[in-house]
């Protein structure tokens, strides 16, 4: 749908709802047959400011409105600023101390990974994010996907009766300039809640990638890249209350992102200490990703105890085209390639959930069906003096289809004033098949149970003890399964593996919370058949393959603390220690053992009594650690900023600097039985951002409690 058409839909909806009898200034009554009008005074509901960080029984909540990344940033920047979460432009998103996660938007899985996920997150503006939920041991009602947990991005909902909105603009300076603009327009009555969000962005950055492969002969590769990312996104949502018990709703998302990069690569080949040859390659990529998502739902309150029925359907489509041109020159020869790659994702899902509170316990049951389709094509051409010659042997295509049926049941009960428990059981049955143009493929079926257990003991108002267990699964994505060969340069390529198996993990946590300010969690995690990329040399070629390459166990302790001092200094600190032991599954993969320590501290200092001027200073550091056969070097990030509010806090100006000392470098060594690799990469993380956001309309009157509860409710997936 074009932007103009969607805007027309919004204002048509606004015109219709404007005619309704909403919360107004006068009320008409009939007394003795005479119509009388009385004034209704404005009701202002004042709420306490949300804590920036909250620790709940099954999740960590980061309320972003007080964050350094609350304005003028995108969804990836907000994740990178979230305590306990690491995120970068290459799609490496994880919870510290956990092996892998799945990302959700409003409790709905995104089903993208790597750079596809990065492109999607960059279309979400920080002004539209309400909070980030880090769920390390998800309950049974959530999808079991995500080996160790879930990062749930909860978008803001319209909570004011009447009309409200905001517009914002931001300038971003990395090594290149960038900017973004976005607006949000909301209208809510007692019957209808509708919102339109628009965003536009244009950014450039540099990337440096260095790789050494050390075997009987040695490869040293240096790449310098310029990345371009621009596009726009539209979100439209509407919720209509048929009556006090029933509501219907729909959410539509569309984004169009154009990406491109220019890369120069120098590859040097050594025999011993002597330089054998050198290859210089120039590559040009101009990609485009279009995402479309439609979610429709029906919700009905069944009785006065709060029983609810939820029925929802979701359609997600993603088209990613990426023309790729490569010219390479060595001492003896030159080559010129052109590659057309096309990735298409189609996801269809439907679910039914019952929330069933009874007098003595609360139950939840539900089911879901998901169809995940991936169709990829790669057409390889040799450029012969301007004439493109099709290369059948290096061209390929891959079609992958996955069906997942799931059902779950949870029971929670408050046993006494001190004890509370919750148990859940989820069953997922998966069938999949994939086949490439050269008839290489995979077919598999499996069903698994995923239990979860939560026990909480609260001896008094100050102390809470918790015991948690859950089992999880991580399934390979379409790109990892794709056997097509993707060329980075004539002597460097990536090949997927259609025979990858899913990995499984068991997670245990023992937690303690004191006064909702200090928490300590001891954990144990065991994961089997973890998969990842394996880098090697095949002749003169640098190869990247996917394998189920290691098992891993981790034992550790995580602590968090939040507090306010002198009424003006808000502080949040966290630390995570772990001992990780890995066992290599492939013959040439070495498992590593290590101790690791991650710590962070976030400071907000309010410079005046009205808290309209605030100084922010944040720092995190991840000391050297291992994962599988990879040994990571130290990474860190020091960031700072100013947040200023004017015009009764309706105008907010933010200035921030990220990665002041360029500590966010990806450096490390991978160990194999006969060789090793060393990586040293930097993705232009040092960033200065200045942004301005103006809020307008009715921001004082809260919506009715039913709508607020719906915004806070978790949905089963």
KEPAPA-647783 format. One record per residue (C-alpha): x, y, z; residue in one letter; residue number from 1. Coordinates in steps of 0.05 Angstrom, whole numbers, plus 5000, padded with zeros to 4 digits. Example, Ala and Ser with C-alpha at 12.3 -4.5 7.8 and 13.67 -1.06 7.14 Angstrom:
residues 2
   xx   yy   zz type seq
 5246 4910 5156    a   1
 5273 4979 5143    s   2
//
This chain:
residues 717
   xx   yy   zz type seq
 5000 5000 5000    x   1
 5027 5069 4982    x   2
 5039 5120 5036    x   3
 4985 5167 5009    x   4
 4933 5111 5008    x   5
 4948 5091 5080    x   6
 4945 5164 5102    x   7
 4877 5170 5070    x   8
 4854 5108 5108    x   9
 4876 5139 5173    x  10
 4841 5205 5163    x  11
 4778 5171 5138    x  12
 4778 5130 5202    x  13
 4790 5194 5242    x  14
 4731 5229 5208    x  15
 4685 5171 5224    x  16
 4705 5166 5297    x  17
 4703 5241 5306    x  18
 4627 5237 5298    x  19
 4620 5190 5358    x  20
 4600 5213 5428    x  21
 4668 5210 5461    x  22
 4695 5240 5525    x  23
 4674 5312 5518    x  24
 4663 5375 5557    x  25
 4588 5370 5569    x  26
 4539 5317 5591    x  27
 4465 5316 5574    x  28
 4413 5289 5623    x  29
 4337 5286 5623    x  30
 4300 5310 5685    x  31
 4223 5315 5686    x  32
 4223 5314 5610    x  33
 4272 5373 5605    x  34
 4341 5365 5575    x  35
 4396 5394 5618    x  36
 4469 5404 5605    x  37
 4523 5402 5658    x  38
 4597 5414 5653    x  39
 4645 5356 5662    x  40
 4709 5377 5694    x  41
 4775 5353 5667    x  42
 4803 5294 5705    x  43
 4879 5290 5709    x  44
 4908 5224 5729    x  45
 4979 5230 5755    x  46
 5021 5167 5752    x  47
 5088 5154 5784    x  48
 5145 5154 5734    x  49
 5163 5084 5713    x  50
 5228 5057 5738    x  51
 5279 5053 5682    x  52
 5295 4981 5702    x  53
 5249 4930 5734    x  54
 5261 4858 5755    x  55
 5200 4812 5752    x  56
 5194 4738 5769    x  57
 5206 4714 5697    x  58
 5236 4774 5661    x  59
 5278 4837 5664    x  60
 5241 4900 5640    x  61
 5277 4960 5610    x  62
 5231 5021 5605    x  63
 5264 5060 5549    x  64
 5235 5129 5561    x  65
 5292 5147 5609    x  66
 5346 5114 5567    x  67
 5403 5146 5530    x  68
 5372 5116 5467    x  69
 5301 5140 5479    x  70
 5300 5191 5423    x  71
 5330 5196 5354    x  72
 5353 5123 5349    x  73
 5328 5059 5318    x  74
 5308 4992 5347    x  75
 5378 4963 5340    x  76
 5408 5022 5379    x  77
 5357 5012 5435    x  78
 5376 4938 5440    x  79
 5450 4957 5442    x  80
 5435 5004 5501    x  81
 5394 4952 5539    x  82
 5430 4922 5599    x  83
 5445 4847 5592    x  84
 5437 4851 5516    x  85
 5491 4855 5463    x  86
 5473 4876 5392    x  87
 5513 4898 5331    x  88
 5503 4915 5258    x  89
 5523 4844 5236    x  90
 5462 4813 5268    x  91
 5496 4786 5330    x  92
 5441 4795 5382    x  93
 5446 4758 5448    x  94
 5432 4759 5522    x  95
 5496 4760 5562    x  96
 5509 4691 5591    x  97
 5461 4657 5542    x  98
 5478 4622 5477    x  99
 5423 4649 5431    x 100
 5355 4684 5432    x 101
 5294 4698 5391    x 102
 5269 4769 5379    x 103
 5195 4786 5385    x 104
 5154 4849 5371    x 105
 5094 4856 5417    x 106
 5099 4781 5435    x 107
 5101 4760 5362    x 108
 5164 4727 5333    x 109
 5200 4764 5278    x 110
 5229 4700 5247    x 111
 5288 4736 5216    x 112
 5362 4731 5233    x 113
 5429 4762 5217    x 114
 5429 4823 5172    x 115
 5356 4811 5153    x 116
 5338 4822 5226    x 117
 5383 4883 5230    x 118
 5349 4915 5170    x 119
 5281 4903 5202    x 120
 5300 4931 5270    x 121
 5327 4994 5238    x 122
 5257 5010 5212    x 123
 5231 5016 5284    x 124
 5241 5083 5317    x 125
 5260 5090 5390    x 126
 5204 5140 5402    x 127
 5154 5084 5388    x 128
 5185 5033 5436    x 129
 5155 5029 5505    x 130
 5199 4977 5537    x 131
 5247 4919 5524    x 132
 5232 4853 5561    x 133
 5291 4805 5570    x 134
 5261 4737 5585    x 135
 5316 4688 5602    x 136
 5270 4628 5618    x 137
 5206 4637 5578    x 138
 5141 4605 5603    x 139
 5108 4548 5564    x 140
 5058 4594 5530    x 141
 5114 4626 5489    x 142
 5143 4591 5428    x 143
 5200 4545 5447    x 144
 5244 4576 5393    x 145
 5304 4612 5420    x 146
 5355 4568 5455    x 147
 5362 4610 5517    x 148
 5310 4664 5518    x 149
 5269 4718 5486    x 150
 5279 4793 5475    x 151
 5210 4823 5469    x 152
 5205 4894 5441    x 153
 5139 4924 5465    x 154
 5116 4983 5423    x 155
 5078 5041 5454    x 156
 5002 5041 5451    x 157
 4955 5100 5449    x 158
 4933 5112 5521    x 159
 4899 5180 5516    x 160
 4827 5197 5500    x 161
 4824 5246 5443    x 162
 4880 5263 5394    x 163
 4954 5261 5408    x 164
 5019 5250 5372    x 165
 5092 5268 5363    x 166
 5141 5288 5309    x 167
 5216 5281 5313    x 168
 5279 5290 5273    x 169
 5350 5268 5286    x 170
 5420 5277 5258    x 171
 5471 5222 5266    x 172
 5546 5225 5253    x 173
 5588 5163 5248    x 174
 5645 5169 5198    x 175
 5589 5192 5151    x 176
 5526 5233 5161    x 177
 5457 5205 5172    x 178
 5388 5229 5191    x 179
 5318 5204 5207    x 180
 5248 5234 5213    x 181
 5185 5203 5242    x 182
 5116 5219 5267    x 183
 5061 5186 5307    x 184
 4987 5205 5304    x 185
 4937 5175 5353    x 186
 4863 5179 5366    x 187
 4824 5143 5420    x 188
 4752 5144 5443    x 189
 4716 5095 5488    x 190
 4703 5052 5427    x 191
 4762 5061 5380    x 192
 4837 5065 5389    x 193
 4876 5080 5326    x 194
 4947 5100 5310    x 195
 4989 5117 5249    x 196
 5065 5118 5252    x 197
 5111 5140 5196    x 198
 5187 5139 5194    x 199
 5241 5155 5143    x 200
 5316 5146 5149    x 201
 5381 5153 5110    x 202
 5448 5131 5140    x 203
 5518 5113 5118    x 204
 5575 5082 5156    x 205
 5643 5050 5144    x 206
 5663 4979 5163    x 207
 5731 4947 5170    x 208
 5739 4871 5169    x 209
 5805 4835 5176    x 210
 5812 4759 5174    x 211
 5873 4715 5179    x 212
 5871 4640 5165    x 213
 5933 4605 5191    x 214
 5946 4536 5163    x 215
 6004 4504 5125    x 216
 5995 4564 5080    x 217
 5967 4630 5105    x 218
 5913 4678 5081    x 219
 5909 4750 5105    x 220
 5845 4787 5082    x 221
 5831 4861 5092    x 222
 5764 4892 5072    x 223
 5742 4965 5074    x 224
 5668 4976 5063    x 225
 5619 5033 5058    x 226
 5548 5014 5078    x 227
 5486 5053 5058    x 228
 5418 5044 5089    x 229
 5356 5086 5073    x 230
 5281 5076 5070    x 231
 5215 5087 5104    x 232
 5166 5048 5147    x 233
 5091 5053 5160    x 234
 5051 5024 5219    x 235
 4976 5030 5225    x 236
 4935 4998 5280    x 237
 4862 5000 5300    x 238
 4825 4969 5359    x 239
 4749 4972 5362    x 240
 4708 4953 5423    x 241
 4643 4920 5400    x 242
 4618 4923 5472    x 243
 4646 4920 5542    x 244
 4668 4848 5533    x 245
 4688 4842 5460    x 246
 4740 4877 5416    x 247
 4768 4869 5346    x 248
 4834 4895 5321    x 249
 4884 4897 5264    x 250
 4957 4919 5258    x 251
 4991 4932 5191    x 252
 5065 4943 5182    x 253
 5103 4959 5118    x 254
 5176 4978 5108    x 255
 5218 4990 5046    x 256
 5293 4992 5058    x 257
 5347 5002 5005    x 258
 5416 4978 5024    x 259
 5482 4982 4988    x 260
 5555 4974 5000    x 261
 5620 4986 4964    x 262
 5677 4941 4986    x 263
 5751 4937 4969    x 264
 5786 4873 4991    x 265
 5860 4856 4992    x 266
 5875 4782 4999    x 267
 5948 4762 5010    x 268
 5971 4689 5006    x 269
 6034 4667 5041    x 270
 6078 4605 5037    x 271
 6113 4608 5103    x 272
 6137 4680 5112    x 273
 6141 4693 5037    x 274
 6084 4729 5000    x 275
 6060 4682 4945    x 276
 6006 4723 4912    x 277
 5956 4780 4923    x 278
 5885 4789 4898    x 279
 5850 4857 4896    x 280
 5774 4855 4892    x 281
 5721 4910 4886    x 282
 5649 4892 4900    x 283
 5584 4932 4893    x 284
 5517 4912 4923    x 285
 5451 4948 4916    x 286
 5397 4912 4956    x 287
 5325 4925 4972    x 288
 5282 4893 5027    x 289
 5207 4902 5031    x 290
 5171 4875 5093    x 291
 5095 4870 5100    x 292
 5058 4845 5161    x 293
 4984 4841 5178    x 294
 4958 4818 5245    x 295
 4883 4811 5260    x 296
 4853 4790 5327    x 297
 4788 4779 5364    x 298
 4784 4782 5440    x 299
 4725 4767 5485    x 300
 4717 4771 5560    x 301
 4679 4708 5581    x 302
 4658 4723 5653    x 303
 4667 4770 5712    x 304
 4728 4732 5738    x 305
 4768 4755 5678    x 306
 4766 4694 5633    x 307
 4785 4713 5561    x 308
 4786 4683 5492    x 309
 4837 4707 5442    x 310
 4837 4688 5368    x 311
 4891 4717 5322    x 312
 4921 4709 5254    x 313
 4986 4735 5226    x 314
 5015 4742 5155    x 315
 5087 4764 5144    x 316
 5123 4773 5078    x 317
 5194 4795 5063    x 318
 5226 4805 4995    x 319
 5301 4816 4993    x 320
 5335 4828 4927    x 321
 5410 4840 4924    x 322
 5446 4849 4857    x 323
 5520 4839 4868    x 324
 5578 4858 4822    x 325
 5650 4837 4833    x 326
 5714 4854 4797    x 327
 5779 4822 4818    x 328
 5851 4830 4795    x 329
 5913 4789 4811    x 330
 5982 4786 4782    x 331
 5964 4737 4728    x 332
 5890 4745 4714    x 333
 5827 4785 4726    x 334
 5755 4763 4735    x 335
 5689 4800 4733    x 336
 5624 4770 4762    x 337
 5552 4792 4769    x 338
 5505 4756 4817    x 339
 5431 4765 4827    x 340
 5405 4739 4893    x 341
 5333 4739 4915    x 342
 5307 4718 4984    x 343
 5232 4712 4997    x 344
 5202 4695 5065    x 345
 5129 4680 5076    x 346
 5102 4665 5146    x 347
 5029 4648 5162    x 348
 5004 4634 5232    x 349
 4940 4627 5270    x 350
 4928 4618 5345    x 351
 4874 4609 5397    x 352
 4887 4624 5471    x 353
 4844 4619 5533    x 354
 4861 4656 5597    x 355
 4822 4621 5652    x 356
 4825 4649 5723    x 357
 4785 4608 5774    x 358
 4775 4618 5848    x 359
 4833 4574 5869    x 360
 4880 4576 5809    x 361
 4892 4606 5741    x 362
 4898 4566 5678    x 363
 4920 4581 5606    x 364
 4912 4536 5546    x 365
 4922 4549 5473    x 366
 4947 4525 5406    x 367
 4982 4553 5345    x 368
 4999 4534 5274    x 369
 5056 4567 5236    x 370
 5077 4558 5163    x 371
 5146 4584 5147    x 372
 5167 4587 5073    x 373
 5234 4609 5045    x 374
 5248 4614 4970    x 375
 5317 4636 4949    x 376
 5349 4642 4881    x 377
 5420 4657 4860    x 378
 5438 4670 4787    x 379
 5512 4674 4772    x 380
 5539 4710 4710    x 381
 5610 4720 4684    x 382
 5621 4789 4654    x 383
 5660 4778 4590    x 384
 5678 4847 4562    x 385
 5609 4873 4579    x 386
 5572 4810 4558    x 387
 5540 4771 4615    x 388
 5549 4696 4607    x 389
 5503 4653 4651    x 390
 5542 4603 4694    x 391
 5495 4544 4707    x 392
 5544 4507 4752    x 393
 5550 4564 4802    x 394
 5476 4585 4799    x 395
 5426 4553 4846    x 396
 5359 4559 4881    x 397
 5331 4533 4946    x 398
 5259 4524 4970    x 399
 5247 4511 5044    x 400
 5180 4497 5077    x 401
 5168 4486 5151    x 402
 5103 4471 5188    x 403
 5099 4477 5264    x 404
 5039 4455 5306    x 405
 5040 4475 5379    x 406
 4995 4469 5440    x 407
 5008 4489 5512    x 408
 4977 4489 5581    x 409
 4998 4527 5643    x 410
 4971 4527 5714    x 411
 4989 4579 5766    x 412
 4967 4582 5839    x 413
 4979 4625 5899    x 414
 4987 4571 5952    x 415
 4993 4619 6011    x 416
 5015 4690 6026    x 417
 5087 4665 6020    x 418
 5085 4612 5965    x 419
 5065 4617 5892    x 420
 5076 4568 5836    x 421
 5068 4562 5761    x 422
 5078 4501 5716    x 423
 5071 4494 5641    x 424
 5078 4442 5587    x 425
 5085 4457 5512    x 426
 5086 4407 5455    x 427
 5112 4426 5386    x 428
 5111 4381 5324    x 429
 5152 4403 5265    x 430
 5155 4378 5193    x 431
 5202 4408 5143    x 432
 5229 4397 5073    x 433
 5276 4435 5029    x 434
 5305 4423 4960    x 435
 5354 4460 4916    x 436
 5358 4465 4841    x 437
 5413 4413 4839    x 438
 5367 4364 4878    x 439
 5405 4371 4944    x 440
 5355 4375 5000    x 441
 5330 4355 5068    x 442
 5266 4326 5098    x 443
 5251 4316 5172    x 444
 5196 4309 5223    x 445
 5200 4311 5299    x 446
 5158 4326 5360    x 447
 5184 4351 5427    x 448
 5157 4368 5496    x 449
 5179 4434 5529    x 450
 5164 4438 5604    x 451
 5172 4500 5648    x 452
 5167 4510 5723    x 453
 5166 4572 5767    x 454
 5165 4572 5843    x 455
 5166 4636 5884    x 456
 5174 4643 5960    x 457
 5161 4711 5992    x 458
 5174 4708 6067    x 459
 5159 4783 6075    x 460
 5153 4847 6034    x 461
 5228 4855 6026    x 462
 5251 4786 6001    x 463
 5232 4742 5942    x 464
 5263 4674 5925    x 465
 5250 4641 5857    x 466
 5266 4573 5825    x 467
 5257 4568 5750    x 468
 5266 4514 5696    x 469
 5252 4513 5622    x 470
 5271 4473 5560    x 471
 5283 4508 5493    x 472
 5299 4495 5420    x 473
 5337 4534 5366    x 474
 5320 4517 5294    x 475
 5367 4536 5236    x 476
 5342 4594 5193    x 477
 5332 4590 5118    x 478
 5400 4620 5100    x 479
 5438 4571 5144    x 480
 5402 4513 5110    x 481
 5411 4540 5039    x 482
 5463 4498 5001    x 483
 5473 4553 4949    x 484
 5543 4583 4947    x 485
 5546 4658 4961    x 486
 5609 4691 4935    x 487
 5643 4747 4975    x 488
 5699 4751 4924    x 489
 5726 4701 4874    x 490
 5765 4665 4929    x 491
 5717 4672 4987    x 492
 5647 4643 4993    x 493
 5593 4619 5042    x 494
 5553 4554 5035    x 495
 5494 4533 5078    x 496
 5480 4463 5103    x 497
 5410 4433 5092    x 498
 5427 4377 5141    x 499
 5434 4421 5202    x 500
 5397 4395 5263    x 501
 5361 4439 5314    x 502
 5396 4449 5381    x 503
 5363 4439 5449    x 504
 5378 4469 5517    x 505
 5357 4460 5590    x 506
 5358 4522 5634    x 507
 5356 4526 5710    x 508
 5355 4590 5752    x 509
 5354 4603 5827    x 510
 5339 4676 5841    x 511
 5335 4725 5899    x 512
 5305 4796 5898    x 513
 5312 4847 5955    x 514
 5264 4907 5957    x 515
 5257 4904 5881    x 516
 5325 4939 5878    x 517
 5376 4883 5883    x 518
 5372 4815 5849    x 519
 5418 4756 5845    x 520
 5408 4696 5799    x 521
 5449 4633 5797    x 522
 5440 4593 5733    x 523
 5460 4529 5697    x 524
 5450 4517 5623    x 525
 5465 4456 5580    x 526
 5457 4459 5504    x 527
 5467 4404 5452    x 528
 5481 4407 5378    x 529
 5495 4481 5374    x 530
 5509 4504 5303    x 531
 5549 4560 5273    x 532
 5597 4581 5218    x 533
 5662 4544 5205    x 534
 5717 4584 5170    x 535
 5771 4547 5131    x 536
 5816 4544 5070    x 537
 5802 4500 5009    x 538
 5861 4508 4963    x 539
 5866 4583 4952    x 540
 5793 4596 4973    x 541
 5769 4621 5040    x 542
 5707 4581 5056    x 543
 5651 4589 5107    x 544
 5605 4530 5122    x 545
 5552 4515 5174    x 546
 5557 4455 5221    x 547
 5528 4428 5286    x 548
 5596 4439 5317    x 549
 5593 4439 5393    x 550
 5557 4422 5458    x 551
 5562 4471 5515    x 552
 5549 4477 5590    x 553
 5551 4542 5629    x 554
 5545 4557 5703    x 555
 5543 4628 5728    x 556
 5513 4682 5770    x 557
 5480 4747 5749    x 558
 5468 4807 5795    x 559
 5431 4873 5784    x 560
 5422 4935 5827    x 561
 5381 4998 5817    x 562
 5373 5058 5863    x 563
 5364 5133 5869    x 564
 5411 5177 5910    x 565
 5406 5250 5930    x 566
 5338 5250 5893    x 567
 5375 5265 5829    x 568
 5421 5206 5814    x 569
 5389 5144 5784    x 570
 5436 5085 5778    x 571
 5431 5016 5749    x 572
 5487 4965 5752    x 573
 5493 4893 5731    x 574
 5546 4839 5729    x 575
 5549 4769 5702    x 576
 5602 4716 5717    x 577
 5602 4649 5682    x 578
 5645 4587 5671    x 579
 5633 4559 5602    x 580
 5655 4490 5578    x 581
 5648 4469 5504    x 582
 5658 4403 5470    x 583
 5673 4402 5395    x 584
 5628 4356 5354    x 585
 5663 4361 5287    x 586
 5729 4326 5281    x 587
 5769 4389 5267    x 588
 5732 4435 5317    x 589
 5764 4446 5385    x 590
 5719 4459 5444    x 591
 5743 4513 5492    x 592
 5734 4527 5567    x 593
 5736 4596 5599    x 594
 5715 4641 5656    x 595
 5679 4704 5634    x 596
 5657 4769 5666    x 597
 5609 4822 5639    x 598
 5590 4884 5678    x 599
 5553 4949 5663    x 600
 5534 5013 5699    x 601
 5481 5063 5675    x 602
 5477 5132 5708    x 603
 5425 5187 5699    x 604
 5439 5252 5737    x 605
 5383 5303 5738    x 606
 5414 5372 5736    x 607
 5354 5411 5762    x 608
 5296 5399 5810    x 609
 5245 5393 5754    x 610
 5287 5338 5721    x 611
 5282 5373 5654    x 612
 5358 5373 5645    x 613
 5393 5305 5654    x 614
 5463 5279 5643    x 615
 5473 5206 5624    x 616
 5536 5165 5630    x 617
 5536 5090 5614    x 618
 5591 5038 5609    x 619
 5594 4964 5597    x 620
 5653 4916 5590    x 621
 5656 4843 5568    x 622
 5722 4813 5587    x 623
 5754 4758 5544    x 624
 5711 4695 5539    x 625
 5696 4636 5495    x 626
 5637 4608 5457    x 627
 5644 4541 5423    x 628
 5713 4542 5390    x 629
 5717 4618 5388    x 630
 5757 4660 5438    x 631
 5731 4731 5442    x 632
 5776 4789 5462    x 633
 5755 4846 5507    x 634
 5698 4892 5483    x 635
 5670 4954 5517    x 636
 5626 5015 5506    x 637
 5628 5082 5541    x 638
 5570 5127 5522    x 639
 5545 5194 5548    x 640
 5491 5245 5533    x 641
 5446 5302 5553    x 642
 5370 5301 5554    x 643
 5334 5368 5557    x 644
 5259 5382 5561    x 645
 5225 5448 5544    x 646
 5154 5475 5535    x 647
 5124 5437 5594    x 648
 5164 5376 5572    x 649
 5130 5373 5505    x 650
 5195 5388 5468    x 651
 5254 5342 5483    x 652
 5325 5351 5457    x 653
 5375 5294 5463    x 654
 5450 5294 5449    x 655
 5488 5228 5457    x 656
 5555 5198 5440    x 657
 5564 5122 5434    x 658
 5629 5082 5437    x 659
 5672 5141 5456    x 660
 5737 5101 5459    x 661
 5721 5054 5400    x 662
 5718 4993 5446    x 663
 5663 4957 5407    x 664
 5710 4918 5363    x 665
 5697 4846 5344    x 666
 5763 4811 5356    x 667
 5779 4738 5369    x 668
 5809 4672 5349    x 669
 5776 4607 5326    x 670
 5812 4542 5340    x 671
 5812 4480 5296    x 672
 5854 4417 5298    x 673
 5901 4436 5241    x 674
 5892 4511 5234    x 675
 5864 4574 5267    x 676
 5832 4639 5246    x 677
 5836 4710 5274    x 678
 5784 4765 5263    x 679
 5791 4839 5277    x 680
 5729 4878 5255    x 681
 5699 4946 5270    x 682
 5632 4971 5246    x 683
 5634 5046 5258    x 684
 5600 5043 5326    x 685
 5626 5111 5350    x 686
 5566 5156 5338    x 687
 5543 5226 5355    x 688
 5468 5237 5353    x 689
 5426 5299 5364    x 690
 5350 5294 5361    x 691
 5288 5336 5374    x 692
 5219 5308 5391    x 693
 5155 5349 5399    x 694
 5092 5319 5430    x 695
 5024 5349 5417    x 696
 4951 5336 5433    x 697
 4919 5306 5495    x 698
 4973 5272 5537    x 699
 4939 5277 5605    x 700
 4875 5235 5605    x 701
 4886 5160 5611    x 702
 4846 5109 5572    x 703
 4798 5062 5605    x 704
 4828 5005 5647    x 705
 4807 4951 5598    x 706
 4849 4980 5543    x 707
 4909 4990 5588    x 708
 4906 4917 5611    x 709
 4904 4894 5539    x 710
 4967 4933 5525    x 711
 5003 4899 5582    x 712
 4978 4828 5568    x 713
 5025 4775 5542    x 714
 5001 4736 5482    x 715
 5017 4663 5470    x 716
 5056 4646 5408    x 717
//
